[in-house]
Amino acid sequence: MRCERCPTSAPRSITPAGYGGEARYAELADALPALLSELQAATHLYPEPDRSTAFRLLALTYLAADSVVYNLGYADLSLITASRVRWAWEQAGDPYNGAVFAYLRIRSLWASTSWNDALTLLDAACADIEGEYTAGHPEALAVWGGLQLRAAITAARKNDADEAWSRHRLAAEAVTRLGSRQRTDYYDLSTNQTNVDIHGVAVAVELGDGPQAVQRGETIQLPKSLKSSRAGHHHLDHARGLLWCGKREAALAELERAEKVAPLLVRNHPMAQQAVRTLLDLERYSYRERIRRLGVRMHIL
């Protein structure tokens, strides 16, 4: 019997994960329990090939759940959801499940400042898909690019500028090979030039290079189709770069833009909260009430 809710042609990026990209976490949190229950039931009720399709949809729904818990500050729950993502993709027979799991697993190593371990894990994941990457498989190019962007941020937090920019260039190379007419949203990864440019700002900020972060940020034109979560992260990173340069008014404006496009993400983000605390410490009368209101929304005041 054919599963009408689980078409065998279902892509690897669907609505639940997309809602995570749009930072609509409250809506996702309400919808996920019922959706997960239905998909789990479908994996038991339907034969192949619908069963594998159900597992793919289940994996993407767990990915959406991971987006909710991680971005709202529940790192411990994120370890569970990431493991469920890997399990579901394994059941679906997906060849890139290990690499995608490494992409998610890195965050827990960031939390413990285990930079070398994180880079080792990312390199191992890249090695696992090197053959497919060399052959130019679109999924492999997309995943490889995502892993290299993670490595770039990791190296920057390790304060290794040469390694960080080298990884950033490798990600850009994957985007070039993927081509503008290819899908770039495999596994909910945005392996495209805009995301590479956004990560360039993030790398500069993590390296403490405020001027370069500001310079890069000012040259980026964010497309209207950009996911809200990525736009919010970008405005936050740009704001941090502006703070490095002492441009407080501009930094506040970027924080307000970040909050406007992704309010739950930004209000719960530790770096955003730290930036607001810094502005509060340095407040001027001209924007005192604006920054205080933002601080109240973030439960800092």
C-alpha positions in Angstrom: 0.0 0.0 0.0 1.3 3.4 -1.0 1.8 6.1 1.8 -0.1 9.1 0.5 1.6 11.4 3.0 5.1 10.2 2.2 5.8 10.5 -1.5 8.9 8.6 -2.6 10.2 11.6 -4.4 10.3 13.7 -1.2 13.3 16.0 -1.2 15.9 16.2 1.6 14.7 19.6 2.7 11.1 20.0 3.6 8.7 22.2 5.5 9.6 21.3 9.1 13.3 22.0 8.7 12.4 25.0 6.7 10.4 26.5 9.6 13.5 26.1 11.7 15.4 28.1 9.1 12.7 30.8 9.4 13.2 30.8 13.2 9.5 30.1 13.8 10.3 28.1 16.9 7.1 28.6 18.8 5.0 27.3 15.8 7.4 24.4 15.4 7.3 23.4 19.1 3.6 23.2 18.9 3.4 21.2 15.7 6.4 18.8 16.2 5.0 16.3 18.8 2.0 15.3 16.6 4.1 15.2 13.4 6.8 13.1 15.0 4.1 10.6 16.3 2.6 10.3 12.8 5.9 9.8 11.1 7.1 7.2 13.6 3.9 5.3 13.1 4.4 5.5 9.3 7.8 3.9 9.6 6.1 0.8 11.1 3.0 0.8 8.9 4.3 1.1 5.4 6.5 -1.2 3.3 9.4 -0.1 1.1 9.9 2.2 -0.6 7.5 4.3 1.5 9.1 3.2 4.7 12.5 4.7 3.7 10.7 7.9 2.7 9.0 8.1 6.0 12.4 7.7 7.7 13.8 10.6 5.6 10.9 12.8 6.6 11.3 11.7 10.2 15.0 12.7 10.1 14.2 16.1 8.7 11.5 16.6 11.4 14.0 15.6 14.1 16.3 18.2 12.4 13.6 20.8 12.9 13.3 19.7 16.6 17.0 20.1 16.9 16.8 23.6 15.6 14.2 24.5 18.2 16.0 23.2 21.2 19.5 24.3 20.3 18.5 27.8 19.3 16.4 28.3 22.4 19.4 27.3 24.6 18.7 23.6 25.4 22.1 22.2 24.4 21.5 19.0 26.4 18.3 18.2 24.5 20.1 19.0 21.2 22.5 16.1 21.8 19.4 13.8 21.9 17.7 15.3 18.8 21.0 15.2 16.8 21.3 11.5 17.7 17.8 10.9 16.5 18.5 12.7 13.2 21.4 10.3 12.6 19.4 7.2 13.6 16.5 8.1 11.3 18.8 8.8 8.3 20.6 5.5 8.9 17.3 3.7 8.8 16.6 5.5 5.5 19.9 4.3 4.1 21.2 7.8 3.6 24.9 7.8 2.6 25.6 11.2 4.2 24.1 10.6 7.6 27.5 10.4 9.4 28.7 13.7 7.9 25.5 15.5 8.7 25.7 14.2 12.3 29.2 15.5 12.6 27.9 18.9 11.4 25.5 18.8 14.3 27.8 17.2 16.9 30.4 19.9 16.5 28.3 22.3 18.6 28.8 20.3 21.8 32.5 20.4 21.2 32.3 24.1 20.8 30.6 24.3 24.2 33.6 22.6 25.8 36.1 24.7 23.7 37.5 21.4 22.3 38.7 23.1 19.1 41.2 20.4 18.1 38.7 17.6 18.6 36.1 19.5 16.6 38.5 19.9 13.7 39.5 16.3 13.8 35.8 15.2 13.7 35.1 17.5 10.8 38.1 16.2 8.9 37.0 12.6 9.4 33.6 13.5 8.1 35.0 15.1 5.0 37.3 12.1 4.5 34.2 9.8 4.6 32.6 11.6 1.6 35.8 12.6 -0.2 35.1 10.1 -3.1 31.6 11.5 -3.7 32.9 15.1 -3.4 35.7 14.4 -5.9 33.1 12.9 -8.3 31.0 16.1 -8.0 27.8 14.6 -6.5 25.6 17.6 -5.6 24.7 16.3 -2.1 28.4 15.7 -1.3 29.4 19.2 -2.5 26.7 20.7 -0.3 27.6 18.7 2.8 31.4 19.2 2.2 30.8 23.0 2.0 28.8 23.0 5.2 31.5 21.0 7.0 34.2 23.4 5.8 32.2 26.4 7.0 31.9 24.7 10.4 35.6 24.1 10.4 36.3 27.8 9.5 34.3 29.0 12.5 36.0 26.4 14.7 39.5 27.5 13.6 38.6 31.1 14.1 37.4 30.4 17.7 40.7 28.6 18.1 42.3 31.9 17.0 44.0 30.3 14.0 43.5 32.8 11.2 45.3 30.9 8.5 43.4 27.7 9.1 40.1 29.6 9.4 40.4 31.4 6.0 41.8 28.3 4.4 38.6 26.4 5.4 36.5 29.3 4.2 38.1 29.1 0.8 37.5 25.4 0.6 33.8 26.0 1.3 33.7 28.7 -1.5 35.3 26.1 -3.8 32.5 23.7 -3.1 30.0 26.4 -3.9 31.7 27.1 -7.2 31.6 23.4 -8.1 28.0 23.1 -7.0 27.0 25.8 -9.5 24.3 28.4 -9.3 21.7 26.3 -11.0 22.0 23.4 -8.5 20.0 23.0 -5.4 21.9 24.3 -2.4 19.5 23.3 0.5 20.4 19.6 0.9 19.9 18.5 4.5 18.8 22.1 5.2 22.3 23.3 4.5 22.6 26.6 2.6 25.7 25.9 0.6 25.7 29.0 -1.6 27.7 32.2 -2.1 25.5 34.2 0.3 26.1 31.8 3.1 29.8 31.8 2.4 29.9 35.6 2.5 27.9 35.6 5.8 30.4 33.2 7.3 33.2 35.5 6.2 31.8 38.1 8.6 31.5 35.5 11.3 35.0 34.3 10.9 36.4 37.8 11.1 34.4 38.5 14.3 35.5 35.3 15.9 39.1 36.3 15.1 38.5 39.6 16.8 39.0 41.5 13.5 36.3 44.1 13.8 37.3 46.2 10.8 37.3 43.2 8.4 34.0 42.0 9.8 32.5 45.5 9.2 34.0 45.7 5.7 32.7 42.3 4.7 29.3 43.0 6.3 28.8 46.3 4.4 29.4 44.6 1.0 26.7 41.8 1.5 23.3 42.2 0.0 21.0 39.7 1.7 18.5 38.2 -0.7 14.9 38.3 0.2 14.8 34.5 0.1 17.4 34.2 2.8 16.2 32.2 5.8 15.4 34.3 8.8 17.7 32.3 11.1 20.7 33.0 8.8 19.8 36.7 8.4 19.5 37.0 12.2 22.9 35.4 12.7 24.4 37.7 10.1 23.0 40.9 11.6 24.2 39.7 15.0 27.7 39.1 13.8 27.8 42.4 11.9 26.7 44.1 15.2 29.5 42.4 17.1 32.0 43.7 14.5 30.6 47.2 14.8 31.1 47.0 18.5 34.7 46.0 18.0 35.1 49.2 16.0 33.3 51.4 18.6 30.3 52.1 16.3 27.6 51.8 19.0 24.7 53.4 17.2 25.2 51.2 14.1 25.7 48.1 16.3 22.4 48.8 18.0 20.6 49.2 14.7 22.0 45.8 13.5 20.9 44.1 16.8 17.4 45.6 16.2 17.4 44.2 12.6 18.5 40.8 13.9 15.7 40.8 16.5 13.1 41.9 13.9 13.8 39.0 11.5 14.5 36.3 14.1 13.2 37.5 17.5 13.3 34.2 19.5 16.7 33.3 18.1 18.3 36.6 19.0 16.6 37.1 22.3 18.0 33.7 23.5 21.4 33.9 21.9 24.3 34.4 24.4 26.3 36.5 22.0 23.3 38.8 21.4 22.8 39.1 25.1 26.5 39.9 25.7 26.3 42.6 23.0 23.3 44.2 24.6 25.1 44.1 28.0 28.1 45.9 26.4 25.9 48.6 25.0 24.1 49.0 28.3 27.5 49.5 30.0 28.4 52.1 27.3 25.0 53.6 26.8 24.5 57.2 25.6 21.4 59.3 26.2 20.7 59.3 22.4 19.7 55.7 22.4 19.3 54.9 26.1 15.6 54.0 25.9 16.0 51.9 22.8 18.8 49.7 24.2 16.9 49.4 27.6 13.8 48.2 25.8 15.9 45.6 23.9 17.5 44.6 27.2 14.0 44.1 28.8 12.9 41.9 25.8 16.0 39.8 26.4 15.3 39.6 30.1 18.6 41.2 30.9 17.0 44.1 32.8 
